Amino acid sequence: MRIGFLGVGRIGVSHAAVVAQHPAVEEVVVADADPARAREVAQRFGARAVETADEVFAAGVDGLVVATATDSHADLILRGAAGGLPVFCEKPVALDVPGTLRVRDAVASAGTPVQIGFQRRFDAGYIAARNAVNRGSLGELRRVHAVTADPHPPSAAFIPTSGGIYRDCLIHDFDAIRWVTGREIVEVTAVGTNRGAAFFGEAGDVDETVVLLTLDDGTLGTVHGSRYNGGGYDVRLEVAGTRGTAAVGLDDHAALWSAEPGVAFPADEPHPTFWERFAPAYAAEINAFLDVVRDGSPSPCGVDEALEALYVAEAATLSRVEGRRVDVAEVRK
Ligand SMILES: NC(=O)c1ccc[n+]([C@@H]2O[C@H](COP(=O)([O-])OP(=O)(O)OC[C@H]3O[C@@H](n4cnc5c(N)ncnc54)[C@H](O)[C@@H]3O)[C@@H](O)[C@H]2O)c1
């Protein structure tokens, strides 16, 4: 297989590292808006650097990985699908519902598989929690609690084009809750504050947030998000039922510590970034995409799934801005 890459920044380079080592990949062709970056990455992985997206498409690749800035995802997916290429694209598909619907419809009529990068679906802990729910070993589901807290804020330049904390960041929690529980999120109440850098507020965004959720079976949920969690990269999910509770992310790298005297938990250092926390999941998701390219197997996480998580992010954004509870049906198109 020959795989094309558009965008080899923080996340693109980690995908390129896995793809370049795959035994069925003959050639990796990379382009980046920063050509020096493309050349440097190509040299590191024995790939071929080209200058433009056009050259990647002209290189006759069998599949395309898009890891560019968010606002270019939709157009690049559309180009790939129009050329009949299987596409892996980082989340989110687009920053709004109309843009995502446009991609969903075009991809459906092109008939090409598109996989969106919700890597938690490939993480061992999330998979085990989902299996526990499916087996019924937690009993009847009653509560969920998710956390995504970054140790450091992104750059000031990133925030205005990020879509805000719900579309950019907590969208992973919304997707994971849907996927692990098998339920839809139907109602959202979000509050948030800007207690960190002023650039969050200037972009209409917040850096601390708590979201209350109701799922379609009556299960209640909370999602906590922060851009300032100095204790480390904290990503967890608790799923509680009438017979037990499963916790994802509560291992020796957890970014919290027990205040109980005599309890030395966790034993190890917290994960500093998403990369250390999710490296095996990122590798598993991109290897799954290579299976899609090679075998023509269906996408394990298509645009429809990304759209459902985006609806929840839209509802949370509306709820915070208008200071009210929002029925997710209100933002569905
Ligand atoms: N799934 C995850 O956990 C996860 C983690 C981080 C980032 N992301 C997503 O991945 C995407 C990239 O994020 P990042 O942190 O790697 O950003 P980044 O800024 O480190 O990298 C983006 C790269 O794409 C290049 N680029 C931007 N627009 C381009 C275009 N139109 N054509 C070609 N190259 C272009 C930039 O020069 C840069 O090298 C974002 O959409 C982000 O939301 C997902």
Ligand as a Chemical Component Dictionary entry (heavy atoms), coordinates in Angstrom:
data_LIG
# 
_chem_comp.id                   LIG 
_chem_comp.type                 NON-POLYMER 
_chem_comp.pdbx_formal_charge   0 
_chem_comp.three_letter_code    LIG 
# 
loop_
_chem_comp_atom.comp_id 
_chem_comp_atom.atom_id 
_chem_comp_atom.alt_atom_id 
_chem_comp_atom.type_symbol 
_chem_comp_atom.charge 
_chem_comp_atom.model_Cartn_x 
_chem_comp_atom.model_Cartn_y 
_chem_comp_atom.model_Cartn_z 
_chem_comp_atom.pdbx_ordinal 
LIG N1  N1  N 0  -7.391 12.529 18.457 1  
LIG C1  C1  C 0  -6.649 13.236 19.267 2  
LIG O1  O1  O 0  -6.439 12.890 20.421 3  
LIG C2  C2  C 0  -6.017 14.481 18.771 4  
LIG C3  C3  C 0  -4.916 15.009 19.446 5  
LIG C4  C4  C 0  -4.328 16.159 18.928 6  
LIG C5  C5  C 0  -4.832 16.768 17.796 7  
LIG N2  N2  N 1  -5.931 16.239 17.194 8  
LIG C6  C6  C 0  -6.488 16.880 15.986 9  
LIG O2  O2  O 0  -5.524 16.748 14.950 10 
LIG C7  C7  C 0  -5.478 17.916 14.155 11 
LIG C8  C8  C 0  -4.040 18.426 14.123 12 
LIG O3  O3  O 0  -3.663 18.772 15.439 13 
LIG P1  P1  P 0  -2.132 18.893 15.883 14 
LIG O4  O4  O 0  -2.158 19.018 17.353 15 
LIG O5  O5  O -1 -1.315 17.804 15.244 16 
LIG O6  O6  O 0  -1.778 20.298 15.225 17 
LIG P2  P2  P 0  -0.353 20.815 14.730 18 
LIG O7  O7  O 0  -0.510 22.272 14.535 19 
LIG O8  O8  O 0  0.746  20.286 15.592 20 
LIG O9  O9  O 0  -0.179 20.104 13.301 21 
LIG C9  C9  C 0  -0.944 20.423 12.179 22 
LIG C10 C10 C 0  -0.017 20.353 10.974 23 
LIG O10 O10 O 0  -0.801 20.484 9.790  24 
LIG C11 C11 C 0  -0.191 21.455 8.947  25 
LIG N3  N3  N 0  -1.291 22.031 8.185  26 
LIG C12 C12 C 0  -2.276 22.857 8.646  27 
LIG N4  N4  N 0  -3.162 23.091 7.664  28 
LIG C13 C13 C 0  -2.728 22.405 6.565  29 
LIG C14 C14 C 0  -3.235 22.217 5.254  30 
LIG N5  N5  N 0  -4.370 22.802 4.843  31 
LIG N6  N6  N 0  -2.550 21.408 4.407  32 
LIG C15 C15 C 0  -1.396 20.809 4.797  33 
LIG N7  N7  N 0  -0.880 20.942 6.043  34 
LIG C16 C16 C 0  -1.548 21.722 6.904  35 
LIG C17 C17 C 0  0.538  22.417 9.870  36 
LIG O11 O11 O 0  1.602  23.066 9.197  37 
LIG C18 C18 C 0  1.024  21.468 10.969 38 
LIG O12 O12 O 0  2.295  20.922 10.693 39 
LIG C19 C19 C 0  -6.480 18.908 14.783 40 
LIG O13 O13 O 0  -7.664 18.878 14.030 41 
LIG C20 C20 C 0  -6.725 18.363 16.164 42 
LIG O14 O14 O 0  -8.062 18.609 16.608 43 
LIG C21 C21 C 0  -6.505 15.108 17.633 44 
# 
loop_
_chem_comp_bond.comp_id 
_chem_comp_bond.atom_id_1 
_chem_comp_bond.atom_id_2 
_chem_comp_bond.value_order 
_chem_comp_bond.pdbx_ordinal 
LIG N1  C1  SING 1  
LIG C1  O1  DOUB 2  
LIG C1  C2  SING 3  
LIG C2  C3  SING 4  
LIG C2  C21 DOUB 5  
LIG C3  C4  DOUB 6  
LIG C4  C5  SING 7  
LIG C5  N2  DOUB 8  
LIG N2  C6  SING 9  
LIG N2  C21 SING 10 
LIG C6  O2  SING 11 
LIG C6  C20 SING 12 
LIG O2  C7  SING 13 
LIG C7  C8  SING 14 
LIG C7  C19 SING 15 
LIG C8  O3  SING 16 
LIG O3  P1  SING 17 
LIG P1  O4  DOUB 18 
LIG P1  O5  SING 19 
LIG P1  O6  SING 20 
LIG O6  P2  SING 21 
LIG P2  O7  DOUB 22 
LIG P2  O8  SING 23 
LIG P2  O9  SING 24 
LIG O9  C9  SING 25 
LIG C9  C10 SING 26 
LIG C10 O10 SING 27 
LIG C10 C18 SING 28 
LIG O10 C11 SING 29 
LIG C11 N3  SING 30 
LIG C11 C17 SING 31 
LIG N3  C12 SING 32 
LIG N3  C16 SING 33 
LIG C12 N4  DOUB 34 
LIG N4  C13 SING 35 
LIG C13 C14 SING 36 
LIG C13 C16 DOUB 37 
LIG C14 N5  SING 38 
LIG C14 N6  DOUB 39 
LIG N6  C15 SING 40 
LIG C15 N7  DOUB 41 
LIG N7  C16 SING 42 
LIG C17 O11 SING 43 
LIG C17 C18 SING 44 
LIG C18 O12 SING 45 
LIG C19 O13 SING 46 
LIG C19 C20 SING 47 
LIG C20 O14 SING 48 
# 
